[in-house]
C-alpha cells in the first residue's frame, strides 16, 4: 500500500486534523549558558492550553535547521523540558545544550501531564499506586491517567492531543526559523514514540530519531507488557503496527535506536526490517538506519552520542 495512503488512514483513525495552529511565542526569561542562550517561552494553543518550553539558541549557528526535542516519560511527571535542558533528571537526556552548543536551535516543550502541564491536583490520589521514583508521585500518575481516560470517554485520544501539540511546536519552529529551512524531531521513550508518529503524520518534519520506542504492539500484547497511556488507541493494533508508522516516514530520514536489554524495543530489529520494504520501494533504503546498542531502556553515553552526532549530521546536510 502506498505510504501516503497509510499516512492518511492512520491520521484519520487517530482523528488528527490538518495543521492550523501557528502560535506566537512569549519569552518569559532568558539566560546565557555555555555557547548558547536558554529561554523559557510560552505559547497558547487553539484549545486554550498554554505550553511552556525551553528554546535553546546557539551563540554561533552552524546550521539553519531547527530540532524539536520531545522529552521522555520515566514516571517522572514533575520533569519534562527541564530534563532536556540538563536541569533535572538523567544527564543522558540533556539534548538541548548538547545540540545548541554545536550550533543548532532547539525547542523542548512540556508534554501534557508533565512539569508545567501536570494538571489539576484536585483529581485526587485514592485510586493511584504507590510511587517512590524522584519526580514521580501517585497524584502525578492519576492526573496523567485521567489525561487519557477523560479523553477516551469523550471519544478523544491522548495520542491525538499529544500529536496536535507536537504539530503546534513544529509551527512554532517554523515561525522562529523564518528562512524556511528544515525541522527535525528527536526523542527517547515517550518522546521517541511521539517523534515516530509525528514524523509519520506531519511531513514538515524532515528527519527524525526515535530511541527506545520501536517496539511493536504485536510484541507487547504477546508478552503481556504494559502500554504507555498515549498508545491506548482502541482498535489500532487490529489495523496497524509500529512498522506501518515507520513506513510513513519514507523517503525522509529516520534513525531508530534500540537496546538489547530494553523490553520496550525488544523486537525493534523486526520492526525495522518490516518497514524497509517501503524505503526500498522508494529507492531510499539508506534513509532508514538502526543502531542496536547494549544495556537497558535508559540511554547510555554511546547511544546519547550517536543520537547527537546523527542529528548534527542531518542539520549540517540540510544547511
KAQUICOR-V260747 format. One record per residue. N is the residue number from 1. RES is the residue in one letter. SS is DSSP state (H for helix, E for strand, - for the rest). PHI is phi as a letter, one per 30 degrees, with the letter a starting at -180 (none if undefined). OMEGA is omega in degrees with one decimal (none if undefined). Layout:
n-><N N>
res-><RES RES>
ss-><SS SS>
phi-><PHI PHI>
omega-><OMEGA OMEGA>
This chain:
n-><1 2 3 4 5 6 7 8 9 10 11 12 13 14 15 16 17 18 19 20 21 22 23 24 25 26 27 28 29 30 31 32 33 34 35 36 37 38 39 40 41 42 43 44 45 46 47 48 49 50 51 52 53 54 55 56 57 58 59 60 61 62 63 64 65 66 67 68 69 70 71 72 73 74 75 76 77 78 79 80 81 82 83 84 85 86 87 88 89 90 91 92 93 94 95 96 97 98 99 100 101 102 103 104 105 106 107 108 109 110 111 112 113 114 115 116 117 118 119 120 121 122 123 124 125 126 127 128 129 130 131 132 133 134 135 136 137 138 139 140 141 142 143 144 145 146 147 148 149 150 151 152 153 154 155 156 157 158 159 160 161 162 163 164 165 166 167 168 169 170 171 172 173 174 175 176 177 178 179 180 181 182 183 184 185 186 187 188 189 190 191 192 193 194 195 196 197 198 199 200 201 202 203 204 205 206 207 208 209 210 211 212 213 214 215 216 217 218 219 220 221 222 223 224 225 226 227 228 229 230 231 232 233 234 235 236 237 238 239 240 241 242 243 244 245 246 247 248 249 250 251 252 253 254 255 256 257 258 259 260 261 262 263 264 265 266 267 268 269 270 271 272 273 274 275 276 277 278 279 280 281 282 283 284 285 286 287 288 289 290 291 292 293 294 295 296 297 298 299 300 301 302 303 304 305 306 307 308 309 310 311 312 313 314 315 316 317 318 319>
res-><X X X X X X X X X X X X X X X X X X X X X X X X X X X X X X X X X X X X X X X X X X X X X X X X X X X X X X X X X X X X X X X X X X X X X X X X X X X X X X X X X X X X X X X X X X X X X X X X X X X X X X X X X X X X X X X X X X X X X X X X X X X X X X X X X X X X X X X X X X X X X X X X X X X X X X X X X X X X X X X X X X X X X X X X X X X X X X X X X X X X X X X X X X X X X X X X X X X X X X X X X X X X X X X X X X X X X X X X X X X X X X X X X X X X X X X X X X X X X X X X X X X X X X X X X X X X X X X X X X X X X X X X X X X X X X X X X X X X X X X X X X X X X X X X X X X X X X X X X X X X X X X X X X X X X X X X X X X X X X X>
ss-><- - H H H H H H H H H H H H - - - - - - - - - - - E E E E E E E E - - E E E E E E E E E - - - - - E E E E E E E E E - - - - - - - E E E E E - - - - - - - - - - H H H H - - - - - - H H H - H H H H H H - - - - E E E E E - - - - - H H H - - - H H H - - - - - - - - - - - - - - H H H H H H H H H H H H H H H - - - - - H H H H H H H H H H H H H H H H H H H - - - - - - E E E E E E - H H H H H H H H H H H H - - - E E E E E E E - - - - - H H H H H H - - - - - - H H H - - - - H H H H - - H H H H H H - - - - - E E E E E E E - - - H H H - - H H H H H H H H H H H H H H - - - H H H E E E E E E - - - - - - - H H H H H H H H H H H H H H H H H H ->
phi-><none e e d d d e d d d d d d d i d d d e b c b d d c c d d a b b d b d i a c c c d b b b c d d d j d c c c b c c c b d d b d c a d d c b c c c d d c h h b d d b b e d d d d i c a i d e d c d d e d d d d d c j c d b c b d d d e j b h d c d j c d d d i b d c c d d b b d e i c a d d d e d d d e d e d d d d e d c i c b d d d d d d d d d d d d d d e d d d d c d d i d d b c b b a b i e d d d d d d d d d d c b d d d d a b b c c i b c d d e e d d d d c i d d c e d d d d b e i d d d c b b d d d d d e d d e c d d b c c c b b e c c d d b d c d e d d d d d d d e d d d d c h b e d d c c b c c d c j c d d d c d d d e d d d d d d d d d d d d d d j>
omega-><-179.7 -178.3 -178.5 179.9 178.0 179.6 -179.4 -179.1 -179.9 178.6 178.9 -179.5 -179.3 -176.1 178.0 -175.4 176.4 -178.6 176.7 -176.7 172.3 -172.1 173.1 180.0 173.1 178.6 -179.2 176.7 -178.7 -177.6 176.9 178.0 -179.6 175.2 -178.9 170.8 176.3 -179.6 169.1 -177.1 175.0 170.0 -174.5 -179.4 -177.7 177.6 177.0 178.5 174.4 -178.9 169.7 -179.9 169.1 174.3 179.2 -178.7 -177.9 175.2 175.9 -179.5 172.7 -179.4 175.0 179.9 176.4 -178.2 171.9 178.5 -177.2 -170.9 -180.0 -179.9 175.2 -179.0 179.0 -171.6 177.3 -178.2 176.4 -179.0 -177.8 177.0 175.9 179.7 -177.3 -178.0 -177.7 172.4 -172.0 177.5 179.4 173.4 -173.9 -178.2 -177.5 178.4 -177.7 179.5 -177.1 178.2 -179.2 164.7 -174.7 175.5 -174.4 171.0 -179.7 -179.8 169.6 172.6 176.8 -180.0 -176.7 175.7 -177.2 -177.5 -176.6 173.9 -175.2 -179.0 -177.8 178.7 171.8 -174.9 -170.0 -179.4 -172.2 179.0 174.2 -178.6 -177.9 -179.1 177.9 -177.8 176.9 179.4 177.0 179.3 178.5 178.3 -175.6 178.1 179.7 175.5 -178.5 172.5 177.2 -171.2 -179.2 176.9 -178.4 -176.3 175.7 178.3 180.0 -177.9 172.3 178.8 179.3 179.4 -178.3 179.4 175.6 177.3 178.2 178.5 175.2 177.7 174.7 177.8 175.7 178.7 175.3 178.3 179.2 -176.7 -171.9 179.5 173.0 178.7 -171.1 175.1 176.4 177.8 179.2 176.9 178.2 176.7 175.5 179.2 177.7 176.8 178.4 178.4 177.2 -177.8 -179.6 -179.3 179.6 -169.9 179.1 -174.1 172.0 178.0 -173.5 178.6 -178.8 171.0 179.1 -178.7 172.9 -174.1 -173.1 174.4 -175.8 168.5 -178.0 -178.7 -178.0 -178.8 -179.0 -176.1 174.8 -177.2 175.7 177.2 171.9 -168.1 177.3 -179.9 178.8 -176.7 -172.8 176.7 -174.6 -174.6 175.0 -175.5 -173.0 167.4 -171.4 177.4 176.1 176.5 179.4 -179.8 -176.3 -179.2 178.2 3.7 179.6 -173.7 177.6 177.5 177.9 178.7 179.0 -177.9 -174.2 -174.9 179.2 -178.3 -176.7 174.5 -175.1 -177.7 -178.9 177.0 -179.0 178.8 -179.6 -180.0 178.4 -178.4 -174.0 180.0 -179.2 -179.5 178.6 178.5 178.1 177.8 -179.5 -176.0 179.2 -179.5 179.7 -179.7 -179.6 172.5 177.3 -178.1 176.6 179.3 -176.2 -174.8 -178.3 -179.8 170.7 -175.7 -178.5 -178.3 177.2 -179.4 179.6 179.2 179.4 -176.7 177.8 -179.7 178.2 179.8 178.4 -179.7 -178.3 176.4 -179.3 177.6 none>
